[in-house]
Amino acid sequence: MSQKSDRRQAREAVAAYHEAELAGLVARVAEAVDRFRSGELKAFDVDEVLFQYSRAAKELWKFCNIGNVQVTAGQLLGAPPIDWWERGTPRRARRSVDDVPTSELE
């Protein structure tokens, strides 16, 4: 195979991955909007989901679009799946109880 064809295949693989992962993030937003419409969530709850979506989508975009596309495509093979939704969680919310000093828990 030529380098040109390898790059094209890598771009196609990364683009397909990006679209599939983005669809999963959009589905979370759709679920929150549906729950808002049914009265299950408040507007502020949906706003938090939208904020997390925005952060997650940016992280996904950076992964798929910054750097060498062939390296990115290679990372998709055999690597553990990345939880983009979790990557969109604000850093302070990611801290687990184990990370919080004991003095803050009391």
MIKOL-432762 format. One record per residue: residue in one letter; residue number from 1; x, y, z of N, C-alpha, C in turn; chain. Coordinates in nm, 3 decimals. Layout:
<pts>
+---------+-----+---------+---------+---------+---------+---------+---------+---------+---------+---------+--------+
: residuo : num :     n.u :     n.v :     n.w :    ca.u :    ca.v :    ca.w :     c.u :     c.v :     c.w : cadena :
+---------+-----+---------+---------+---------+---------+---------+---------+---------+---------+---------+--------+
:       A : NUM :       X :       Y :       Z :       X :       Y :       Z :       X :       Y :       Z :      A :
...
+---------+-----+---------+---------+---------+---------+---------+---------+---------+---------+---------+--------+
</pts>
This chain:
<pts>
+---------+-----+---------+---------+---------+---------+---------+---------+---------+---------+---------+--------+
: residuo : num :     n.u :     n.v :     n.w :    ca.u :    ca.v :    ca.w :     c.u :     c.v :     c.w : cadena :
+---------+-----+---------+---------+---------+---------+---------+---------+---------+---------+---------+--------+
:       M :   1 :   0.083 :  -0.119 :   0.000 :   0.000 :   0.000 :   0.000 :   0.087 :   0.125 :   0.000 :      A :
:       S :   2 :   0.038 :   0.229 :  -0.062 :   0.114 :   0.354 :  -0.065 :   0.088 :   0.435 :   0.061 :      A :
:       Q :   3 :   0.177 :   0.527 :   0.087 :   0.159 :   0.613 :   0.204 :   0.032 :   0.696 :   0.191 :      A :
:       K :   4 :   0.003 :   0.739 :   0.069 :  -0.117 :   0.819 :   0.045 :  -0.243 :   0.740 :   0.079 :      A :
:       S :   5 :  -0.245 :   0.615 :   0.036 :  -0.362 :   0.531 :   0.064 :  -0.370 :   0.498 :   0.213 :      A :
:       D :   6 :  -0.256 :   0.479 :   0.279 :  -0.255 :   0.456 :   0.425 :  -0.312 :   0.576 :   0.500 :      A :
:       R :   7 :  -0.271 :   0.695 :   0.458 :  -0.322 :   0.817 :   0.523 :  -0.472 :   0.832 :   0.501 :      A :
:       R :   8 :  -0.518 :   0.802 :   0.380 :  -0.661 :   0.811 :   0.349 :  -0.739 :   0.714 :   0.437 :      A :
:       Q :   9 :  -0.693 :   0.593 :   0.449 :  -0.761 :   0.494 :   0.533 :  -0.760 :   0.537 :   0.679 :      A :
:       A :  10 :  -0.650 :   0.594 :   0.724 :  -0.641 :   0.642 :   0.862 :  -0.741 :   0.756 :   0.885 :      A :
:       R :  11 :  -0.747 :   0.850 :   0.789 :  -0.844 :   0.961 :   0.801 :  -0.987 :   0.909 :   0.807 :      A :
:       E :  12 :  -1.018 :   0.811 :   0.723 :  -1.153 :   0.754 :   0.721 :  -1.185 :   0.684 :   0.853 :      A :
:       A :  13 :  -1.087 :   0.612 :   0.907 :  -1.108 :   0.541 :   1.034 :  -1.130 :   0.640 :   1.148 :      A :
:       V :  14 :  -1.050 :   0.745 :   1.151 :  -1.063 :   0.845 :   1.258 :  -1.194 :   0.921 :   1.241 :      A :
:       A :  15 :  -1.232 :   0.953 :   1.120 :  -1.358 :   1.024 :   1.096 :  -1.478 :   0.939 :   1.139 :      A :
:       A :  16 :  -1.474 :   0.811 :   1.107 :  -1.584 :   0.721 :   1.147 :  -1.591 :   0.710 :   1.300 :      A :
:       Y :  17 :  -1.475 :   0.699 :   1.363 :  -1.469 :   0.693 :   1.510 :  -1.525 :   0.822 :   1.570 :      A :
:       H :  18 :  -1.481 :   0.936 :   1.517 :  -1.527 :   1.066 :   1.567 :  -1.678 :   1.077 :   1.557 :      A :
:       E :  19 :  -1.733 :   1.041 :   1.443 :  -1.878 :   1.050 :   1.424 :  -1.954 :   0.958 :   1.518 :      A :
:       A :  20 :  -1.906 :   0.836 :   1.535 :  -1.974 :   0.740 :   1.624 :  -1.969 :   0.787 :   1.769 :      A :
:       E :  21 :  -1.854 :   0.835 :   1.813 :  -1.842 :   0.881 :   1.951 :  -1.923 :   1.009 :   1.974 :      A :
:       L :  22 :  -1.923 :   1.097 :   1.876 :  -2.002 :   1.220 :   1.887 :  -2.151 :   1.187 :   1.894 :      A :
:       A :  23 :  -2.194 :   1.088 :   1.818 :  -2.335 :   1.046 :   1.822 :  -2.373 :   0.998 :   1.963 :      A :
:       G :  24 :  -2.282 :   0.928 :   2.029 :  -2.308 :   0.885 :   2.166 :  -2.322 :   1.002 :   2.261 :      A :
:       L :  25 :  -2.239 :   1.104 :   2.243 :  -2.249 :   1.224 :   2.327 :  -2.380 :   1.298 :   2.301 :      A :
:       V :  26 :  -2.417 :   1.311 :   2.175 :  -2.542 :   1.378 :   2.139 :  -2.662 :   1.302 :   2.197 :      A :
:       A :  27 :  -2.654 :   1.170 :   2.199 :  -2.763 :   1.090 :   2.256 :  -2.784 :   1.122 :   2.404 :      A :
:       R :  28 :  -2.677 :   1.148 :   2.476 :  -2.689 :   1.186 :   2.617 :  -2.763 :   1.319 :   2.632 :      A :
:       V :  29 :  -2.732 :   1.412 :   2.542 :  -2.801 :   1.542 :   2.544 :  -2.948 :   1.522 :   2.513 :      A :
:       A :  30 :  -2.977 :   1.441 :   2.412 :  -3.116 :   1.416 :   2.373 :  -3.194 :   1.355 :   2.489 :      A :
:       E :  31 :  -3.131 :   1.262 :   2.561 :  -3.197 :   1.200 :   2.676 :  -3.228 :   1.305 :   2.784 :      A :
:       A :  32 :  -3.134 :   1.394 :   2.808 :  -3.156 :   1.499 :   2.909 :  -3.270 :   1.592 :   2.866 :      A :
:       V :  33 :  -3.273 :   1.628 :   2.740 :  -3.379 :   1.716 :   2.690 :  -3.515 :   1.646 :   2.702 :      A :
:       D :  34 :  -3.519 :   1.519 :   2.667 :  -3.644 :   1.443 :   2.681 :  -3.689 :   1.438 :   2.827 :      A :
:       R :  35 :  -3.595 :   1.417 :   2.917 :  -3.629 :   1.413 :   3.060 :  -3.675 :   1.551 :   3.109 :      A :
:       F :  36 :  -3.620 :   1.658 :   3.053 :  -3.665 :   1.793 :   3.087 :  -3.809 :   1.813 :   3.039 :      A :
:       R :  37 :  -3.836 :   1.771 :   2.918 :  -3.970 :   1.788 :   2.861 :  -4.076 :   1.710 :   2.938 :      A :
:       S :  38 :  -4.034 :   1.597 :   2.996 :  -4.129 :   1.518 :   3.074 :  -4.141 :   1.567 :   3.219 :      A :
:       G :  39 :  -4.063 :   1.669 :   3.254 :  -4.069 :   1.725 :   3.388 :  -3.979 :   1.656 :   3.488 :      A :
:       E :  40 :  -3.899 :   1.562 :   3.442 :  -3.811 :   1.486 :   3.529 :  -3.685 :   1.565 :   3.567 :      A :
:       L :  41 :  -3.640 :   1.654 :   3.478 :  -3.522 :   1.737 :   3.505 :  -3.559 :   1.884 :   3.497 :      A :
:       K :  42 :  -3.482 :   1.965 :   3.567 :  -3.499 :   2.110 :   3.561 :  -3.404 :   2.166 :   3.455 :      A :
:       A :  43 :  -3.430 :   2.289 :   3.416 :  -3.348 :   2.353 :   3.313 :  -3.200 :   2.356 :   3.353 :      A :
:       F :  44 :  -3.171 :   2.381 :   3.480 :  -3.032 :   2.385 :   3.524 :  -2.964 :   2.249 :   3.511 :      A :
:       D :  45 :  -3.040 :   2.142 :   3.531 :  -2.984 :   2.008 :   3.513 :  -2.944 :   1.985 :   3.368 :      A :
:       V :  46 :  -3.029 :   2.028 :   3.278 :  -2.999 :   2.014 :   3.135 :  -2.880 :   2.102 :   3.098 :      A :
:       D :  47 :  -2.873 :   2.219 :   3.158 :  -2.759 :   2.308 :   3.133 :  -2.628 :   2.241 :   3.173 :      A :
:       E :  48 :  -2.627 :   2.170 :   3.283 :  -2.507 :   2.097 :   3.325 :  -2.470 :   1.989 :   3.224 :      A :
:       V :  49 :  -2.571 :   1.920 :   3.172 :  -2.547 :   1.818 :   3.069 :  -2.488 :   1.883 :   2.944 :      A :
:       L :  50 :  -2.543 :   1.997 :   2.905 :  -2.493 :   2.067 :   2.786 :  -2.348 :   2.112 :   2.806 :      A :
:       F :  51 :  -2.317 :   2.158 :   2.927 :  -2.180 :   2.202 :   2.956 :  -2.085 :   2.082 :   2.947 :      A :
:       Q :  52 :  -2.126 :   1.970 :   3.005 :  -2.041 :   1.851 :   3.000 :  -2.026 :   1.801 :   2.857 :      A :
:       Y :  53 :  -2.135 :   1.807 :   2.780 :  -2.129 :   1.768 :   2.639 :  -2.025 :   1.854 :   2.565 :      A :
:       S :  54 :  -2.031 :   1.984 :   2.589 :  -1.940 :   2.075 :   2.521 :  -1.795 :   2.040 :   2.552 :      A :
:       R :  55 :  -1.765 :   2.016 :   2.677 :  -1.629 :   1.980 :   2.716 :  -1.588 :   1.846 :   2.655 :      A :
:       A :  56 :  -1.678 :   1.748 :   2.660 :  -1.648 :   1.615 :   2.606 :  -1.626 :   1.622 :   2.455 :      A :
:       A :  57 :  -1.711 :   1.696 :   2.386 :  -1.697 :   1.708 :   2.240 :  -1.566 :   1.776 :   2.202 :      A :
:       K :  58 :  -1.523 :   1.873 :   2.282 :  -1.395 :   1.940 :   2.256 :  -1.279 :   1.843 :   2.276 :      A :
:       E :  59 :  -1.284 :   1.763 :   2.381 :  -1.178 :   1.665 :   2.405 :  -1.173 :   1.562 :   2.291 :      A :
:       L :  60 :  -1.288 :   1.517 :   2.248 :  -1.295 :   1.423 :   2.136 :  -1.239 :   1.486 :   2.010 :      A :
:       W :  61 :  -1.275 :   1.612 :   1.984 :  -1.227 :   1.682 :   1.865 :  -1.075 :   1.692 :   1.869 :      A :
:       K :  62 :  -1.020 :   1.729 :   1.984 :  -0.874 :   1.741 :   1.995 :  -0.807 :   1.607 :   1.966 :      A :
:       F :  63 :  -0.861 :   1.499 :   2.023 :  -0.804 :   1.368 :   2.002 :  -0.803 :   1.331 :   1.853 :      A :
:       C :  64 :  -0.911 :   1.362 :   1.785 :  -0.926 :   1.320 :   1.645 :  -0.858 :   1.414 :   1.545 :      A :
:       N :  65 :  -0.832 :   1.537 :   1.584 :  -0.788 :   1.636 :   1.486 :  -0.651 :   1.699 :   1.511 :      A :
:       I :  66 :  -0.592 :   1.673 :   1.625 :  -0.461 :   1.731 :   1.651 :  -0.358 :   1.620 :   1.646 :      A :
:       G :  67 :  -0.257 :   1.640 :   1.566 :  -0.152 :   1.540 :   1.556 :  -0.160 :   1.461 :   1.426 :      A :
:       N :  68 :  -0.082 :   1.358 :   1.420 :  -0.072 :   1.274 :   1.301 :  -0.190 :   1.178 :   1.296 :      A :
:       V :  69 :  -0.267 :   1.183 :   1.189 :  -0.387 :   1.100 :   1.176 :  -0.354 :   0.952 :   1.179 :      A :
:       Q :  70 :  -0.238 :   0.914 :   1.128 :  -0.201 :   0.772 :   1.129 :  -0.170 :   0.725 :   1.271 :      A :
:       V :  71 :  -0.111 :   0.810 :   1.352 :  -0.085 :   0.775 :   1.492 :  -0.217 :   0.763 :   1.567 :      A :
:       T :  72 :  -0.308 :   0.857 :   1.542 :  -0.439 :   0.852 :   1.607 :  -0.513 :   0.726 :   1.569 :      A :
:       A :  73 :  -0.514 :   0.693 :   1.441 :  -0.582 :   0.571 :   1.395 :  -0.519 :   0.448 :   1.460 :      A :
:       G :  74 :  -0.388 :   0.448 :   1.475 :  -0.321 :   0.337 :   1.541 :  -0.359 :   0.325 :   1.686 :      A :
:       Q :  75 :  -0.383 :   0.437 :   1.751 :  -0.424 :   0.435 :   1.892 :  -0.562 :   0.373 :   1.910 :      A :
:       L :  76 :  -0.644 :   0.378 :   1.807 :  -0.779 :   0.322 :   1.815 :  -0.777 :   0.170 :   1.810 :      A :
:       L :  77 :  -0.671 :   0.113 :   1.757 :  -0.662 :  -0.032 :   1.743 :  -0.611 :  -0.094 :   1.873 :      A :
:       G :  78 :  -0.691 :  -0.176 :   1.933 :  -0.649 :  -0.250 :   2.051 :  -0.638 :  -0.170 :   2.179 :      A :
:       A :  79 :  -0.662 :  -0.043 :   2.173 :  -0.655 :   0.040 :   2.295 :  -0.788 :   0.030 :   2.370 :      A :
:       P :  80 :  -0.783 :   0.044 :   2.502 :  -0.909 :   0.044 :   2.575 :  -0.995 :   0.163 :   2.531 :      A :
:       P :  81 :  -1.127 :   0.146 :   2.531 :  -1.214 :   0.257 :   2.487 :  -1.200 :   0.378 :   2.580 :      A :
:       I :  82 :  -1.214 :   0.494 :   2.522 :  -1.206 :   0.619 :   2.598 :  -1.347 :   0.663 :   2.631 :      A :
:       D :  83 :  -1.370 :   0.697 :   2.756 :  -1.501 :   0.747 :   2.799 :  -1.499 :   0.899 :   2.782 :      A :
:       W :  84 :  -1.546 :   0.945 :   2.666 :  -1.541 :   1.089 :   2.637 :  -1.633 :   1.166 :   2.729 :      A :
:       W :  85 :  -1.744 :   1.107 :   2.770 :  -1.835 :   1.176 :   2.861 :  -1.762 :   1.206 :   2.993 :      A :
:       E :  86 :  -1.688 :   1.108 :   3.041 :  -1.611 :   1.127 :   3.164 :  -1.503 :   1.234 :   3.144 :      A :
:       R :  87 :  -1.444 :   1.235 :   3.027 :  -1.341 :   1.336 :   2.998 :  -1.400 :   1.477 :   2.999 :      A :
:       G :  88 :  -1.530 :   1.487 :   2.979 :  -1.596 :   1.617 :   2.980 :  -1.637 :   1.663 :   3.119 :      A :
:       T :  89 :  -1.621 :   1.577 :   3.218 :  -1.657 :   1.613 :   3.355 :  -1.559 :   1.718 :   3.404 :      A :
:       P :  90 :  -1.611 :   1.826 :   3.465 :  -1.519 :   1.926 :   3.520 :  -1.422 :   1.861 :   3.618 :      A :
:       R :  91 :  -1.298 :   1.906 :   3.619 :  -1.193 :   1.844 :   3.701 :  -1.231 :   1.834 :   3.847 :      A :
:       R :  92 :  -1.292 :   1.938 :   3.902 :  -1.325 :   1.934 :   4.045 :  -1.429 :   1.826 :   4.074 :      A :
:       A :  93 :  -1.514 :   1.794 :   3.977 :  -1.616 :   1.690 :   3.997 :  -1.557 :   1.550 :   3.981 :      A :
:       R :  94 :  -1.440 :   1.539 :   3.917 :  -1.377 :   1.409 :   3.897 :  -1.311 :   1.356 :   4.023 :      A :
:       R :  95 :  -1.286 :   1.443 :   4.118 :  -1.218 :   1.399 :   4.240 :  -1.304 :   1.299 :   4.314 :      A :
:       S :  96 :  -1.245 :   1.188 :   4.347 :  -1.318 :   1.087 :   4.423 :  -1.299 :   1.115 :   4.571 :      A :
:       V :  97 :  -1.372 :   1.046 :   4.654 :  -1.361 :   1.064 :   4.798 :  -1.218 :   1.034 :   4.843 :      A :
:       D :  98 :  -1.151 :   0.942 :   4.775 :  -1.013 :   0.908 :   4.812 :  -0.919 :   1.025 :   4.789 :      A :
:       D :  99 :  -0.953 :   1.114 :   4.694 :  -0.867 :   1.228 :   4.663 :  -0.890 :   1.346 :   4.758 :      A :
:       V : 100 :  -1.001 :   1.345 :   4.828 :  -1.035 :   1.457 :   4.915 :  -0.968 :   1.438 :   5.049 :      A :
:       P : 101 :  -0.897 :   1.542 :   5.097 :  -0.835 :   1.530 :   5.229 :  -0.939 :   1.504 :   5.337 :      A :
:       T : 102 :  -0.901 :   1.427 :   5.436 :  -0.994 :   1.388 :   5.543 :  -1.058 :   1.510 :   5.608 :      A :
:       S : 103 :  -0.983 :   1.619 :   5.620 :  -1.038 :   1.739 :   5.684 :  -1.156 :   1.796 :   5.608 :      A :
:       E : 104 :  -1.163 :   1.774 :   5.475 :  -1.275 :   1.824 :   5.398 :  -1.399 :   1.737 :   5.412 :      A :
:       L : 105 :  -1.383 :   1.613 :   5.455 :  -1.496 :   1.521 :   5.468 :  -1.570 :   1.539 :   5.598 :      A :
:       E : 106 :  -1.508 :   1.603 :   5.696 :  -1.572 :   1.616 :   5.828 :  -1.655 :   1.739 :   5.838 :      A :
+---------+-----+---------+---------+---------+---------+---------+---------+---------+---------+---------+--------+
</pts>
